[in-house]
Amino acid sequence: QVQLVESGGGLVQPGGSLKLSCAASGTIFSNYIMAWHRQAPGKQRELVALVNSGGITNYLDSVKGRFTISRDNAKNTVYLQMNSLKPEDTAVYYCRAQRVGSLYAYWGQGTQVTVSA
């Protein structure tokens, strides 16, 4: 059973930074595609950033140049560094893990990010 625990959310002013972490347990982390999604009130959950098992990354257009996803396989952890935050980045951020070749995904419980003056 894969477990994902997110941390690092909070309240930040526009232009500020936050770093989210997602610690995985119960699996061989390096075999998994890791991703961050977010869901704002009244909106659908959207993919923010993804890093595959080879370290290749992909980003939502609106966060390119501001957010960076990275993974540390030795620590079974994926990160999302968020810079130049905007109010529209406010959402609950979720970590997702999906084993390469599998259609099943594991989700974390989510962490709230609020960008407000």
Secondary structure, DSSP 8 states (H G I E B T S, - for coil): --EEEEE--EEE-TT--EEEEEEEESS-GGGEEEEEEEE-TTS--EEEEEE-TTS-EEE-GGGTTTEEEEEETTTTEEEEEE-S--GGG-EEEEEEEEETT-S-EEE---EEEEE--
